[in-house]
């Protein structure tokens, strides 16, 4: 029945047998693997350890495997999110429109939704989403076990991370009924913390502040995206925060969320968890967040605000890694 809904919304029939190159392209897009914001923060965790360039071979292997675990875990969540969005008809409504702004991964680019374009079938997407989630659990477990300082409880915690990622829109459908906006920030912050914990066995206050701030930046990208998706989500009973709240109340929440991030950053500087020389480098991030508020809250241009969020993450990522390497 779900597949029929997708086809009724205009999805074309599945084309001829794919070549290897086409198959790789389809699965890369299905898993959102180019969205580096979902797995690259693991390298912030690496930069936080006492001697980032003095890791043993086992530690290097553990870090590399963990980055792959983050990539595959995020791909599981992305693929199953695509699958459920297709089944409910949400993606058919929100992708391929001609009246939206251009830019990186905008809603006008239907090619990033291979189920919508008919390049892959429902069963194929389901097998990939579940299978690559299992791969992620295995990779993360091996990474944790071979790292010298790993506490044992990181293994079930990583399995829980992958499960939560896979259930964002599929299965228990966290984003349909629960606080998915908060979950996204926690997940990204967590992958900053994992490498520090299995490479050193403890997390500093600097790591905790940076994990929160980078997680917040990721959640803001999605929070602005949900403004654009509000009507389609509501039609599928996907009760995101944007659907639950009035437009005015949601804009207020967005402003509070961003301002809270500023307050946390200022607190980090005040207590010495964040180095003061990092402040001038962090100012561009704040300026971009102000631009997000102007476009997304004042002007109602959610897609531009979302795109600015990608760039804010880029600046924050480079800033944190360089700061940690130079001051460690």
Secondary structure, 3 states (H helix, E strand, C coil): CHHHHHHHCCCCCCCCCCCHHHHHHHHHHHCCCCCHHHCCCHHHHHHHCCCHHHCCHHHHHHHHHHHHHHHHHHHHHHHHHHHHHHHCCHHHHHCCCCCCCCCCCCCCCHHHCCCCCCCCCHHHHHHHHHHHHHHHHHHHHHHHHHCCCCCCCHHHHHHHHHHHHHCCCCCCCHHHHCCHHHHHHHHHHHHHHHHHHHHHCCCCHHHHHHHHHHHHHHHHHHHHHHHHCHHHHHHCCCCCHHHHCCHHHHHHHHHHHHHHHHHHHHHHHHHCCCCCCHHHHHHHHHHHHHHHHHHHHHCCCHHHHHHHHHHHHHHHHHHHHHHHHHHC
